[in-house]
């Protein structure tokens, strides 16, 4: 078995600035055993302790020493982002909070043996902070400690949950740049030209109305009218083509070459209500919830529709910063359980925790929103964690003799 590469044991991990353990849940599911955590927020620490009762938990990163941490294969941390975010003061790594990145590096230097893998996560504002020099510092500091460094921006909406949450991930690997790159990047999905599925043939196209009748919706199909094919004289009977070409602003609607269909609907339903039926693609109908952002604008707050994908959730305490949704003709705040789902968590993940004395405490909505907004989406850590575990199981732990003074950086 591949576990033999690790002496038959699960790979281990330590996390810093651990929050409520949102990332750690994904790493554990991926195959890691998280044995150490550090979190200064009391309520977040309580949630963490509830879900990871066996982990050794410390409070203040400035007081942690490398000798306090059991030997681990990997380290994960998302140092505070407030000074790097475009929504913050942009003090960068010189700021009091985001500067804690260097405390994490200090602890890594004190660990014996040093971890073979390290993953750092942060907001995309880190890429432009201080004219990009802060991100260059992050890469340089990690390259001093691991032979290979790679980075990539990942968006949570492409990992199974409807939330736009773009984050930058940096992986350092003592086995070299090939191994760090293989964790964050996939090989091409298709090679060369795929084989054809059938021989080309010629035939007379069916009429638009006849093709559409296959949907068995007489109230729609019997009233179909199609236009296009550069026919300015009126409706067409034969489809010009089924186009899928996409421009920079979205799919083209080209009257010259595309086929545009006008759907009719029963008189007892509005177009918005009818478009909400499952047979047709949904629009912004009353039965289709739409994400809403409350933004501070000149002249007062403004509600801005964000579509079917929720904007990135934040940890700040202002009421307008909480995620909202337009449903049943009313705007309301998303409940904490809905925010948990948008991070890929189980319902009630942040509802309660265990304090430093082991007593159960219930969390109000405010701390729950903060813990969720500060966290790492579980799908992100699950995806990267699986690739980190696969690397360790396939190649084994890099030897101590692989450490070098310089490193290669891939992006």
VOPAGU-2260 file (C-alpha; in pm, 1 decimal, decimal comma):
REM VOPAGU-2260
SITE   aa  ch    i         X         Y         Z
SITE  UNK   A    0       0,0       0,0       0,0
SITE  UNK   A    1     108,5     359,5     -63,3
SITE  UNK   A    2      81,4     433,5     309,6
SITE  UNK   A    3     398,1     227,1     342,7
SITE  UNK   A    4     577,0     531,2     196,8
SITE  UNK   A    5     488,1     708,7     522,1
SITE  UNK   A    6     549,7     419,9     756,0
SITE  UNK   A    7     184,4     315,0     749,5
SITE  UNK   A    8      66,8     639,5     911,5
SITE  UNK   A    9    -155,6     920,6     791,5
SITE  UNK   A   10      35,0    1236,5     697,2
SITE  UNK   A   11      18,2    1500,7     969,3
SITE  UNK   A   12     -40,4    1875,3     956,3
SITE  UNK   A   13     -16,5    2184,8    1176,8
SITE  UNK   A   14    -226,9    2492,9    1105,8
SITE  UNK   A   15    -170,8    2852,7    1217,1
SITE  UNK   A   16    -435,5    3128,1    1238,6
SITE  UNK   A   17    -673,2    2834,2    1234,9
SITE  UNK   A   18   -1002,5    3016,9    1295,7
SITE  UNK   A   19   -1294,1    2780,4    1340,0
SITE  UNK   A   20   -1113,6    2505,1    1152,2
SITE  UNK   A   21   -1296,8    2545,7     821,6
SITE  UNK   A   22    -985,2    2460,6     620,7
SITE  UNK   A   23    -888,3    2185,2     863,8
SITE  UNK   A   24   -1215,1    2001,0     797,2
SITE  UNK   A   25   -1120,2    1974,1     430,6
SITE  UNK   A   26    -764,3    1867,1     508,9
SITE  UNK   A   27    -884,1    1594,3     745,9
SITE  UNK   A   28   -1129,5    1466,2     485,7
SITE  UNK   A   29    -846,8    1467,9     231,7
SITE  UNK   A   30    -643,6    1231,8     450,9
SITE  UNK   A   31    -436,3    1453,0     681,3
SITE  UNK   A   32    -439,0    1429,6    1058,6
SITE  UNK   A   33    -432,7    1782,9    1202,0
SITE  UNK   A   34    -237,5    1765,9    1527,7
SITE  UNK   A   35    -168,6    2133,5    1608,8
SITE  UNK   A   36    -358,8    2460,5    1575,0
SITE  UNK   A   37    -319,3    2821,2    1687,3
SITE  UNK   A   38    -607,2    3070,1    1710,0
SITE  UNK   A   39    -633,3    3387,0    1919,2
SITE  UNK   A   40   -1009,5    3448,1    1885,8
SITE  UNK   A   41   -1186,9    3286,9    2180,4
SITE  UNK   A   42   -1511,6    3201,0    2001,1
SITE  UNK   A   43   -1340,7    3070,3    1690,2
SITE  UNK   A   44   -1116,2    2860,3    1913,3
SITE  UNK   A   45   -1424,9    2714,3    2081,9
SITE  UNK   A   46   -1569,1    2605,8    1747,8
SITE  UNK   A   47   -1231,1    2459,8    1653,6
SITE  UNK   A   48   -1206,5    2262,0    1977,6
SITE  UNK   A   49   -1552,6    2114,4    1922,7
SITE  UNK   A   50   -1454,1    1971,5    1583,1
SITE  UNK   A   51   -1091,2    1881,3    1664,8
SITE  UNK   A   52   -1086,0    1770,0    2028,8
SITE  UNK   A   53    -756,9    1580,7    1991,4
SITE  UNK   A   54    -554,0    1865,9    1841,9
SITE  UNK   A   55    -307,1    2061,2    2052,8
SITE  UNK   A   56    -434,6    2422,0    2051,2
SITE  UNK   A   57    -235,6    2734,5    2131,4
SITE  UNK   A   58    -367,6    3091,3    2149,9
SITE  UNK   A   59    -113,3    3352,4    2041,3
SITE  UNK   A   60     115,6    3303,0    1741,7
SITE  UNK   A   61     373,8    3536,8    1895,4
SITE  UNK   A   62     409,4    3302,5    2191,6
SITE  UNK   A   63     430,8    2977,4    1995,4
SITE  UNK   A   64     770,1    2810,5    1968,8
SITE  UNK   A   65     862,8    2552,0    1710,3
SITE  UNK   A   66     945,2    2300,8    1983,4
SITE  UNK   A   67     579,6    2321,0    2094,9
SITE  UNK   A   68     466,9    2156,3    1771,0
SITE  UNK   A   69     483,4    1780,1    1712,9
SITE  UNK   A   70     670,6    1669,3    1398,0
SITE  UNK   A   71     441,9    1717,6    1096,9
SITE  UNK   A   72     456,5    1663,3     723,0
SITE  UNK   A   73     284,5    1989,1     630,0
SITE  UNK   A   74     195,4    2333,0     758,9
SITE  UNK   A   75    -102,7    2540,3     647,4
SITE  UNK   A   76    -174,4    2901,8     737,4
SITE  UNK   A   77    -373,5    3195,6     608,9
SITE  UNK   A   78    -216,7    3487,9     789,5
SITE  UNK   A   79    -449,7    3783,6     864,0
SITE  UNK   A   80    -553,0    3957,3     542,9
SITE  UNK   A   81    -675,3    4295,1     670,2
SITE  UNK   A   82    -360,3    4486,8     575,6
SITE  UNK   A   83    -337,8    4317,0     235,0
SITE  UNK   A   84    -701,8    4344,3     128,9
SITE  UNK   A   85    -811,3    4622,5    -106,0
SITE  UNK   A   86   -1091,1    4683,8     146,5
SITE  UNK   A   87    -839,1    4753,4     424,6
SITE  UNK   A   88    -578,6    5018,5     495,5
SITE  UNK   A   89    -324,3    4851,9     261,4
SITE  UNK   A   90     -44,6    4867,0     517,3
SITE  UNK   A   91      77,3    4541,1     366,1
SITE  UNK   A   92     320,4    4311,1     541,8
SITE  UNK   A   93     434,9    4606,2     751,0
SITE  UNK   A   94      89,9    4614,9     910,8
SITE  UNK   A   95      40,9    4479,7    1261,6
SITE  UNK   A   96    -196,8    4201,9    1151,7
SITE  UNK   A   97     -74,9    4087,6     809,5
SITE  UNK   A   98     283,0    4117,5     937,2
SITE  UNK   A   99     213,6    3807,2    1145,6
SITE  UNK   A  100     321,6    3619,5     831,6
SITE  UNK   A  101     675,8    3659,0     959,4
SITE  UNK   A  102     581,2    3503,4    1294,2
SITE  UNK   A  103     470,8    3193,3    1105,4
SITE  UNK   A  104     803,2    3184,9     923,7
SITE  UNK   A  105     984,6    3216,9    1255,7
SITE  UNK   A  106     795,0    2920,8    1400,3
SITE  UNK   A  107     871,8    2712,6    1090,1
SITE  UNK   A  108    1241,7    2790,6    1133,9
SITE  UNK   A  109    1222,3    2658,6    1491,0
SITE  UNK   A  110    1048,9    2331,4    1397,8
SITE  UNK   A  111    1264,4    2019,5    1406,3
SITE  UNK   A  112    1238,8    1844,6    1169,5
SITE  UNK   A  113    1111,9    2113,7     930,4
SITE  UNK   A  114     785,3    2035,4     748,0
SITE  UNK   A  115     824,3    1904,5     393,5
SITE  UNK   A  116     521,7    2099,2     269,2
SITE  UNK   A  117     374,0    2440,9     337,4
SITE  UNK   A  118      60,5    2604,0     200,3
SITE  UNK   A  119     -24,9    2973,6     242,2
SITE  UNK   A  120    -366,0    3121,8     154,1
SITE  UNK   A  121    -478,2    3482,8     133,5
SITE  UNK   A  122    -694,7    3736,6     -46,8
SITE  UNK   A  123    -601,1    3838,2    -400,1
SITE  UNK   A  124    -518,8    4184,3    -271,4
SITE  UNK   A  125    -190,7    4027,1    -162,5
SITE  UNK   A  126     -87,3    4018,9    -528,1
SITE  UNK   A  127     -96,4    4397,7    -560,3
SITE  UNK   A  128     -14,5    4509,8    -206,6
SITE  UNK   A  129     272,7    4759,7    -202,5
SITE  UNK   A  130     294,1    4744,3    -580,0
SITE  UNK   A  131     331,8    4365,0    -575,0
SITE  UNK   A  132     641,4    4379,1    -357,0
SITE  UNK   A  133     465,5    4220,2     -59,2
SITE  UNK   A  134     377,1    3913,3    -262,1
SITE  UNK   A  135     733,7    3897,9    -385,4
SITE  UNK   A  136     841,1    3895,2     -20,6
SITE  UNK   A  137     605,9    3602,8      50,2
SITE  UNK   A  138     752,6    3403,8    -237,9
SITE  UNK   A  139    1107,4    3487,5    -137,4
SITE  UNK   A  140    1054,5    3392,4     227,6
SITE  UNK   A  141     898,0    3061,3     130,9
SITE  UNK   A  142    1167,8    2993,7    -128,5
SITE  UNK   A  143    1430,3    3031,8     145,4
SITE  UNK   A  144    1273,4    2737,0     329,2
SITE  UNK   A  145    1145,1    2505,7      53,7
SITE  UNK   A  146    1316,9    2404,7    -268,9
SITE  UNK   A  147    1013,6    2457,3    -492,6
SITE  UNK   A  148     739,4    2721,1    -471,3
SITE  UNK   A  149     428,5    2753,0    -687,8
SITE  UNK   A  150     124,1    2979,6    -665,2
SITE  UNK   A  151    -221,0    2993,1    -817,6
SITE  UNK   A  152    -551,4    3183,1    -779,0
SITE  UNK   A  153    -853,4    2958,4    -716,8
SITE  UNK   A  154   -1219,8    3065,6    -713,3
SITE  UNK   A  155   -1458,2    2878,7    -483,1
SITE  UNK   A  156   -1748,6    2901,1    -728,7
SITE  UNK   A  157   -1572,8    2643,4    -946,5
SITE  UNK   A  158   -1546,5    2393,8    -660,3
SITE  UNK   A  159   -1912,9    2308,7    -613,2
SITE  UNK   A  160   -2055,2    2599,7    -410,4
SITE  UNK   A  161   -2221,4    2916,8    -549,7
SITE  UNK   A  162   -1986,6    3175,4    -396,3
SITE  UNK   A  163   -1739,4    3394,6    -581,6
SITE  UNK   A  164   -1438,5    3369,7    -352,3
SITE  UNK   A  165   -1104,9    3416,5    -527,7
SITE  UNK   A  166    -803,3    3337,9    -312,9
SITE  UNK   A  167    -431,2    3304,3    -386,3
SITE  UNK   A  168    -261,1    2982,3    -275,9
SITE  UNK   A  169     114,1    2936,3    -247,3
SITE  UNK   A  170     268,2    2591,1    -197,3
SITE  UNK   A  171     627,0    2534,3     -87,5
SITE  UNK   A  172     776,1    2185,6    -125,5
SITE  UNK   A  173    1117,4    2063,4     -15,0
SITE  UNK   A  174    1106,8    1810,2    -299,5
SITE  UNK   A  175    1143,8    2074,2    -570,8
SITE  UNK   A  176     932,6    2288,6    -801,4
SITE  UNK   A  177     790,7    1991,9    -996,3
SITE  UNK   A  178     620,5    1860,7    -685,0
SITE  UNK   A  179     488,6    2197,0    -566,0
SITE  UNK   A  180     354,8    2270,5    -914,7
SITE  UNK   A  181     185,3    1930,3    -944,3
SITE  UNK   A  182     -17,5    2011,6    -631,4
SITE  UNK   A  183    -168,9    2334,7    -763,7
SITE  UNK   A  184    -185,8    2260,3   -1136,1
SITE  UNK   A  185    -347,7    1978,1   -1332,3
SITE  UNK   A  186    -216,7    1826,6   -1656,0
SITE  UNK   A  187    -419,6    1899,2   -1967,1
SITE  UNK   A  188    -750,8    1715,7   -1959,7
SITE  UNK   A  189    -737,6    1619,4   -2329,5
SITE  UNK   A  190    -442,2    1535,4   -2549,9
SITE  UNK   A  191    -429,2    1575,9   -2926,4
SITE  UNK   A  192    -749,5    1542,8   -3130,3
SITE  UNK   A  193   -1026,9    1324,9   -2985,3
SITE  UNK   A  194   -1169,6    1060,2   -3225,2
SITE  UNK   A  195   -1487,8    1144,6   -3413,2
SITE  UNK   A  196   -1808,2     986,0   -3284,1
SITE  UNK   A  197   -1966,7     935,2   -3624,4
SITE  UNK   A  198   -1924,3     992,3   -3993,8
SITE  UNK   A  199   -2019,7    1327,1   -4142,7
SITE  UNK   A  200   -2349,2    1320,5   -4335,3
SITE  UNK   A  201   -2588,9    1545,7   -4518,5
SITE  UNK   A  202   -2962,1    1566,8   -4453,2
SITE  UNK   A  203   -3248,1    1812,9   -4473,0
SITE  UNK   A  204   -3287,7    1997,7   -4148,1
SITE  UNK   A  205   -3616,7    1972,5   -3964,2
SITE  UNK   A  206   -3809,1    2292,1   -3910,5
SITE  UNK   A  207   -3752,1    2486,8   -3593,3
SITE  UNK   A  208   -4105,2    2421,8   -3473,3
SITE  UNK   A  209   -4082,2    2047,3   -3539,9
SITE  UNK   A  210   -3755,0    2020,2   -3351,0
SITE  UNK   A  211   -3889,3    2211,7   -3055,0
SITE  UNK   A  212   -4202,4    1992,6   -3032,0
SITE  UNK   A  213   -3982,9    1716,3   -2894,4
SITE  UNK   A  214   -4005,7    1895,3   -2562,5
SITE  UNK   A  215   -4374,2    1785,0   -2535,6
SITE  UNK   A  216   -4487,1    2129,2   -2425,5
SITE  UNK   A  217   -4769,6    2215,4   -2659,0
SITE  UNK   A  218   -4845,4    2549,2   -2495,2
SITE  UNK   A  219   -4492,4    2661,6   -2585,0
SITE  UNK   A  220   -4402,8    2474,9   -2901,4
SITE  UNK   A  221   -4722,3    2541,0   -3097,0
SITE  UNK   A  222   -4652,6    2913,5   -3073,3
SITE  UNK   A  223   -4280,4    2914,9   -3153,5
SITE  UNK   A  224   -4147,3    3189,7   -3374,7
SITE  UNK   A  225   -3783,0    3188,7   -3480,7
SITE  UNK   A  226   -3572,1    3460,7   -3636,9
SITE  UNK   A  227   -3216,5    3488,6   -3760,6
SITE  UNK   A  228   -3008,7    3364,2   -4048,6
SITE  UNK   A  229   -2988,8    3725,8   -4169,2
SITE  UNK   A  230   -3348,9    3697,3   -4290,8
SITE  UNK   A  231   -3488,9    4046,7   -4246,4
SITE  UNK   A  232   -3820,6    3955,8   -4413,7
SITE  UNK   A  233   -3964,8    3781,3   -4108,3
SITE  UNK   A  234   -3964,4    3444,5   -3923,0
SITE  UNK   A  235   -3765,3    3145,1   -4047,3
SITE  UNK   A  236   -3865,3    2779,5   -4068,7
SITE  UNK   A  237   -3516,0    2623,2   -4081,6
SITE  UNK   A  238   -3264,0    2697,0   -3809,2
SITE  UNK   A  239   -2961,6    2891,9   -3925,3
SITE  UNK   A  240   -2735,4    2701,6   -3688,6
SITE  UNK   A  241   -2686,9    2608,9   -3324,6
SITE  UNK   A  242   -2405,7    2837,1   -3220,2
SITE  UNK   A  243   -2182,3    2806,0   -2915,5
SITE  UNK   A  244   -1915,8    3064,2   -2993,2
SITE  UNK   A  245   -1843,3    3293,4   -2701,0
SITE  UNK   A  246   -1712,2    3647,8   -2703,8
SITE  UNK   A  247   -1539,2    3833,3   -2425,1
SITE  UNK   A  248   -1870,3    3965,2   -2294,3
SITE  UNK   A  249   -2056,8    3632,8   -2308,8
SITE  UNK   A  250   -2234,7    3422,5   -2568,9
SITE  UNK   A  251   -2298,6    3597,2   -2899,3
SITE  UNK   A  252   -2648,6    3669,4   -3021,1
SITE  UNK   A  253   -2570,0    3726,7   -3387,9
SITE  UNK   A  254   -2875,5    3786,7   -3608,1
SITE  UNK   A  255   -2669,9    3711,9   -3916,1
SITE  UNK   A  256   -2575,4    3357,1   -3822,5
SITE  UNK   A  257   -2761,3    3250,7   -3505,5
SITE  UNK   A  258   -3116,9    3132,1   -3448,4
SITE  UNK   A  259   -3323,0    3336,1   -3200,2
SITE  UNK   A  260   -3645,2    3184,1   -3064,7
SITE  UNK   A  261   -3935,1    3377,6   -2912,6
SITE  UNK   A  262   -4118,3    3168,9   -2651,8
SITE  UNK   A  263   -4489,4    3215,8   -2595,8
SITE  UNK   A  264   -4642,0    3147,2   -2253,1
SITE  UNK   A  265   -4993,0    3107,2   -2111,9
SITE  UNK   A  266   -5187,3    3422,4   -2038,4
SITE  UNK   A  267   -5234,5    3330,2   -1672,5
SITE  UNK   A  268   -4859,1    3349,8   -1606,3
SITE  UNK   A  269   -4618,1    3637,3   -1635,7
SITE  UNK   A  270   -4299,5    3590,7   -1836,0
SITE  UNK   A  271   -4096,5    3597,5   -1514,1
SITE  UNK   A  272   -4311,8    3327,3   -1353,2
SITE  UNK   A  273   -4308,3    3110,7   -1662,0
SITE  UNK   A  274   -3932,4    3133,6   -1703,3
SITE  UNK   A  275   -3899,7    2987,7   -1353,4
SITE  UNK   A  276   -4038,0    2653,3   -1467,0
SITE  UNK   A  277   -3781,7    2372,1   -1458,7
SITE  UNK   A  278   -3810,0    2303,6   -1832,7
SITE  UNK   A  279   -3662,6    2640,7   -1920,1
SITE  UNK   A  280   -3347,2    2814,2   -1806,3
SITE  UNK   A  281   -3418,2    3024,9   -1495,6
SITE  UNK   A  282   -3404,1    3403,0   -1502,4
SITE  UNK   A  283   -3444,2    3658,2   -1228,3
SITE  UNK   A  284   -3792,0    3535,8   -1139,2
SITE  UNK   A  285   -3971,1    3570,2    -810,3
SITE  UNK   A  286   -3918,6    3202,3    -731,3
SITE  UNK   A  287   -3545,5    3211,5    -809,7
SITE  UNK   A  288   -3338,1    3359,4    -523,5
SITE  UNK   A  289   -3084,4    3618,0    -636,8
SITE  UNK   A  290   -2777,3    3719,0    -437,6
SITE  UNK   A  291   -2776,0    4085,0    -331,5
SITE  UNK   A  292   -2489,0    4305,2    -216,1
SITE  UNK   A  293   -2558,2    4613,9      -5,3
SITE  UNK   A  294   -2293,7    4866,6    -102,9
SITE  UNK   A  295   -2214,6    5205,4      42,4
SITE  UNK   A  296   -2247,8    5456,4    -237,7
SITE  UNK   A  297   -2262,3    5834,0    -265,0
SITE  UNK   A  298   -2601,9    5936,5    -138,9
SITE  UNK   A  299   -2654,0    5625,4      74,7
SITE  UNK   A  300   -2655,6    5247,8      62,2
SITE  UNK   A  301   -2745,3    5074,4    -264,3
SITE  UNK   A  302   -2866,9    4719,7    -326,4
SITE  UNK   A  303   -2684,7    4558,0    -619,0
SITE  UNK   A  304   -2797,7    4228,3    -770,4
SITE  UNK   A  305   -2520,6    3969,3    -795,2
SITE  UNK   A  306   -2701,4    3690,7    -980,7
SITE  UNK   A  307   -2718,7    3326,3    -880,3
SITE  UNK   A  308   -2365,0    3321,2    -735,1
SITE  UNK   A  309   -2310,2    3482,0    -395,5
SITE  UNK   A  310   -2029,9    3740,1    -368,9
SITE  UNK   A  311   -1742,9    3662,9    -135,8
SITE  UNK   A  312   -1851,1    3659,8     228,4
SITE  UNK   A  313   -1666,3    3895,2     460,5
SITE  UNK   A  314   -1583,8    3896,7     829,1
SITE  UNK   A  315   -1648,6    4265,3     906,1
SITE  UNK   A  316   -1929,4    4348,9    1145,7
SITE  UNK   A  317   -2130,9    4603,9     943,0
SITE  UNK   A  318   -2485,5    4498,4     858,0
SITE  UNK   A  319   -2434,9    4575,8     490,8
SITE  UNK   A  320   -2137,3    4341,4     477,5
SITE  UNK   A  321   -2353,9    4041,3     558,5
SITE  UNK   A  322   -2466,5    3839,5     254,8
SITE  UNK   A  323   -2822,8    3907,8     141,1
SITE  UNK   A  324   -3063,5    3741,3     -99,5
SITE  UNK   A  325   -3367,8    3855,4    -298,8
SITE  UNK   A  326   -3639,2    3591,3    -257,2
SITE  UNK   A  327   -4016,7    3611,8    -281,0
SITE  UNK   A  328   -3997,0    3983,6    -369,4
SITE  UNK   A  329   -3812,3    4073,3     -49,9
SITE  UNK   A  330   -3446,1    4122,1      41,4
SITE  UNK   A  331   -3327,7    3943,7     353,1
SITE  UNK   A  332   -2997,0    3857,6     514,7
SITE  UNK   A  333   -2864,3    3507,6     462,0
SITE  UNK   A  334   -2886,2    3300,6     777,5
SITE  UNK   A  335   -2564,0    3161,5     929,9
SITE  UNK   A  336   -2660,4    2809,3     823,0
SITE  UNK   A  337   -2690,1    2928,1     462,1
SITE  UNK   A  338   -2346,9    3090,1     485,9
SITE  UNK   A  339   -2207,7    2762,5     620,5
SITE  UNK   A  340   -2343,5    2585,1     315,0
SITE  UNK   A  341   -2179,1    2844,6      89,6
SITE  UNK   A  342   -1845,6    2743,0     245,7
SITE  UNK   A  343   -1914,3    2372,1     195,7
SITE  UNK   A  344   -1975,9    2304,6     567,0
SITE  UNK   A  345   -2234,4    2096,6     746,8
SITE  UNK   A  346   -2536,5    2275,7     889,8
SITE  UNK   A  347   -2471,7    2421,3    1234,0
SITE  UNK   A  348   -2093,5    2395,5    1207,4
SITE  UNK   A  349   -2045,7    2726,2    1391,6
SITE  UNK   A  350   -2357,5    2706,1    1613,4
SITE  UNK   A  351   -2171,7    2607,6    1930,1
SITE  UNK   A  352   -1830,1    2522,4    2064,7
SITE  UNK   A  353   -1624,3    2420,1    2366,1
SITE  UNK   A  354   -1448,3    2693,0    2561,7
SITE  UNK   A  355   -1097,1    2666,2    2704,6
SITE  UNK   A  356   -1239,0    2485,2    3009,0
SITE  UNK   A  357   -1429,7    2235,8    2796,8
SITE  UNK   A  358   -1773,8    2386,4    2862,7
SITE  UNK   A  359   -2028,9    2412,1    2584,2
SITE  UNK   A  360   -2107,3    2764,6    2465,0
SITE  UNK   A  361   -2370,3    2876,8    2213,3
SITE  UNK   A  362   -2263,2    3131,3    1954,2
SITE  UNK   A  363   -2472,0    3430,0    1850,7
SITE  UNK   A  364   -2513,6    3512,2    1482,3
SITE  UNK   A  365   -2248,2    3788,3    1484,5
SITE  UNK   A  366   -1954,5    3565,0    1582,3
SITE  UNK   A  367   -2079,5    3296,7    1345,4
SITE  UNK   A  368   -2075,2    3537,2    1050,3
SITE  UNK   A  369   -1725,4    3650,7    1149,9
SITE  UNK   A  370   -1585,7    3297,8    1178,1
SITE  UNK   A  371   -1734,7    3197,4     843,7
SITE  UNK   A  372   -1615,7    3514,0     667,5
SITE  UNK   A  373   -1263,0    3469,7     803,4
SITE  UNK   A  374   -1244,9    3106,3     700,9
SITE  UNK   A  375   -1114,4    2910,3     405,7
SITE  UNK   A  376   -1375,5    2736,0     193,5
SITE  UNK   A  377   -1374,2    2364,7     268,1
SITE  UNK   A  378   -1379,1    2271,1    -104,6
SITE  UNK   A  379   -1052,2    2461,9    -152,7
SITE  UNK   A  380    -868,6    2282,5     128,0
SITE  UNK   A  381   -1020,9    1948,5      30,5
SITE  UNK   A  382    -896,3    1983,2    -328,2
SITE  UNK   A  383    -547,0    2103,0    -241,9
SITE  UNK   A  384    -527,9    1863,4      53,9
SITE  UNK   A  385    -600,9    1559,9    -160,4
SITE  UNK   A  386    -325,3    1658,4    -398,1
SITE  UNK   A  387     -81,5    1714,1    -111,2
SITE  UNK   A  388    -166,3    1373,4      37,8
SITE  UNK   A  389    -134,9    1206,2    -302,8
SITE  UNK   A  390     208,7    1364,3    -346,0
SITE  UNK   A  391     328,2    1236,1      -8,2
SITE  UNK   A  392     185,2     888,3     -61,7
SITE  UNK   A  393     327,6     854,0    -411,2
SITE  UNK   A  394     670,8    1008,3    -358,5
SITE  UNK   A  395     720,8     979,0      15,2
SITE  UNK   A  396     861,2    1239,3     249,9
SITE  UNK   A  397    1151,7    1432,1      97,6
SITE  UNK   A  398    1478,5    1357,4     271,4
SITE  UNK   A  399    1657,5    1611,1     486,7
SITE  UNK   A  400    1944,1    1608,7     239,5
SITE  UNK   A  401    1717,0    1774,4     -18,5
SITE  UNK   A  402    1729,4    2111,5     158,7
SITE  UNK   A  403    1921,2    2372,8     -37,6
SITE  UNK   A  404    1993,4    2739,5       4,6
SITE  UNK   A  405    1814,0    2852,5    -311,1
SITE  UNK   A  406    1479,1    2751,7    -453,2
SITE  UNK   A  407    1296,3    2751,2    -779,9
SITE  UNK   A  408     967,3    2938,7    -807,8
SITE  UNK   A  409     694,0    2831,0   -1049,2
SITE  UNK   A  410     367,2    3009,5   -1124,2
